[in-house]
Every structure is written in structure tokens, then in C-alpha cells.
Amino acid sequence: QVQLVESGGGLVQAGGSLKLSCAGSGNIFSINAMYWYRRAPGKQRELVAVIASGGSTNYADSVKGRFTIARDNAKNTVYLQMNSLKPEDTAVYYCAADVVVHGRVGVTSAYWGQGTQVTVSS
């Protein structure tokens, strides 16, 4: 069993910052790519940022220059530093990871966290 648990969401004023964390636990052999998604009210889920196992990153155009994704492989943890937050960043943020579990090396499965609410007031 693999679990991803997010933390760090909350309420912040426009222009402020928040840092999200997502820690993986359980029967993890290795983690390939790790992701942050978000779903705003009335909108489809959006890929915010992705970081590969080697550290290369990609961002949605809407967050480039404001958000930074990072990971700590020793802790199976991914972070999302969010600066210069805007009201339109308000959403539930989810982490996801492509995980290889012990006993099934060579098979990658996607796991999701439960989500954490980020609200940016104007």
C-alpha cells in the first residue's frame, strides 16, 4: 500500500506565498515523476508542475516564474513553493506520483494524494 499525504494549504492574501508538501509512504521501491495538479471550482483539473526523477521540471504557463517544484528523493517527498499568489490560483491542489512498489519492479502505478485547499483572497 502506498499513501501520498499533502500538507501546507490554507488561506493567504494575494501576493503572498505558500509551500505545499506531499510525502509518500508505504511499500515504495522508487518514484519516477512527481506532479502537482489543481482543480478550481467549476473548472477541469489542471497540471501545474511536474518533476522527473532526475530533477527536470515543467510548469503550466499560468504559474511559470511564480511556482517552483522540488523533490527530496530520500524522503519520497515533493514540494510546491508558490509565490506571488493570485486569486485565480484558488483551488484544491493534489499531488500525484508514478510509483514502483517493492515486489513489482518494472511496473509503475499512479498514486494520488487527498488534496489540500489553497484559497487566495483579493
C-alpha positions as CSV (number, residue, x, y, z in Angstrom):
1,Q,0.0,0.0,0.0
2,V,1.2,3.5,-0.9
3,Q,0.0,6.7,0.5
4,L,0.6,10.3,-0.5
5,V,-0.3,12.9,2.1
6,E,-0.3,16.7,1.2
7,S,0.1,19.5,3.7
8,G,0.6,23.2,3.7
9,G,-2.6,24.5,2.1
10,G,-4.5,27.4,3.6
11,L,-5.8,31.0,3.2
12,V,-3.4,33.7,2.0
13,Q,-3.8,37.2,0.6
14,A,-3.0,38.0,-3.0
15,G,0.8,38.4,-3.4
16,G,1.6,36.1,-0.6
17,S,3.3,32.7,-0.5
18,L,2.6,29.1,0.5
19,K,4.6,26.0,0.4
20,L,2.9,22.6,-0.2
21,S,4.4,19.3,0.7
22,C,3.5,15.8,-0.3
23,A,5.1,12.9,1.5
24,G,4.9,9.3,0.1
25,S,4.9,6.3,2.4
26,G,4.4,2.6,2.3
27,N,5.7,-0.1,0.1
28,I,7.7,2.3,-2.2
29,F,10.7,1.0,-4.1
30,S,11.2,4.1,-6.2
31,I,9.3,7.1,-7.6
32,N,9.6,8.3,-11.1
33,A,7.8,11.6,-12.0
34,M,6.0,13.5,-9.3
35,Y,3.2,16.0,-10.1
36,W,1.1,18.8,-8.7
37,Y,-2.4,19.3,-10.1
38,R,-5.1,21.6,-9.1
39,R,-8.9,21.8,-9.6
40,A,-10.6,25.1,-9.3
41,P,-14.4,25.4,-8.7
42,G,-16.2,24.8,-12.0
43,K,-13.0,24.1,-13.9
44,Q,-11.2,21.0,-15.1
45,R,-8.2,19.6,-13.4
46,E,-5.0,21.3,-14.5
47,L,-1.4,20.1,-14.4
48,V,0.5,22.7,-12.5
49,A,4.0,21.3,-12.4
50,V,6.0,18.1,-12.9
51,I,9.4,17.0,-11.8
52,A,11.2,13.9,-13.1
53,S,13.3,11.6,-11.0
54,G,16.4,13.3,-12.3
55,G,15.1,16.7,-11.4
56,S,14.0,18.2,-14.7
57,T,10.8,20.3,-14.4
58,N,7.9,21.6,-16.4
59,Y,5.3,24.1,-15.4
60,A,1.9,25.3,-16.7
61,D,2.3,28.7,-18.4
62,S,0.0,30.2,-15.7
63,V,2.5,29.6,-12.9
64,K,5.8,29.9,-14.6
65,G,8.1,32.3,-12.7
66,R,5.9,32.1,-9.6
67,F,5.8,28.4,-8.6
68,T,8.7,26.1,-8.0
69,I,8.5,22.3,-7.8
70,A,11.2,20.4,-5.9
71,R,11.7,16.9,-4.5
72,D,13.6,15.1,-1.8
73,N,14.1,11.5,-3.1
74,A,15.4,10.3,0.3
75,K,12.1,11.4,1.9
76,N,9.8,10.4,-1.1
77,T,8.5,14.0,-0.9
78,V,7.6,16.6,-3.4
79,Y,7.2,20.3,-2.7
80,L,5.5,23.2,-4.4
81,Q,6.7,26.7,-3.5
82,M,4.0,29.2,-4.5
83,N,4.9,32.9,-4.6
84,S,3.1,35.9,-5.8
85,L,-0.2,34.1,-5.4
86,K,-3.3,35.4,-7.3
87,P,-7.0,34.8,-6.6
88,E,-7.1,32.6,-9.7
89,D,-4.7,30.2,-8.0
90,T,-7.5,29.3,-5.6
91,A,-8.1,25.5,-6.0
92,V,-7.7,22.2,-4.4
93,Y,-4.1,21.1,-5.0
94,Y,-3.3,17.4,-5.5
95,C,0.0,15.6,-5.7
96,A,0.5,12.5,-7.7
97,A,3.4,10.2,-8.3
98,D,4.4,7.4,-10.6
99,V,5.5,4.7,-8.1
100,V,7.3,1.4,-8.3
101,V,6.4,-0.8,-5.4
102,H,8.6,-3.5,-3.8
103,G,7.9,-6.8,-5.4
104,R,6.7,-5.3,-8.7
105,V,9.9,-3.7,-10.1
106,G,9.3,-2.7,-13.7
107,V,5.7,-1.8,-13.1
108,T,4.8,1.8,-12.5
109,S,1.5,2.8,-11.0
110,A,0.0,6.3,-10.4
111,Y,-1.0,7.3,-6.9
112,W,-2.8,10.4,-5.7
113,G,-3.0,12.4,-2.6
114,Q,-6.3,13.5,-1.0
115,G,-5.8,17.2,-1.9
116,T,-5.3,20.3,0.1
117,Q,-7.2,23.6,-0.3
118,V,-5.5,26.8,-1.3
119,T,-7.5,30.0,-1.1
120,V,-6.1,33.3,-2.2
121,S,-8.1,36.4,-1.2
122,S,-8.0,39.6,-3.2
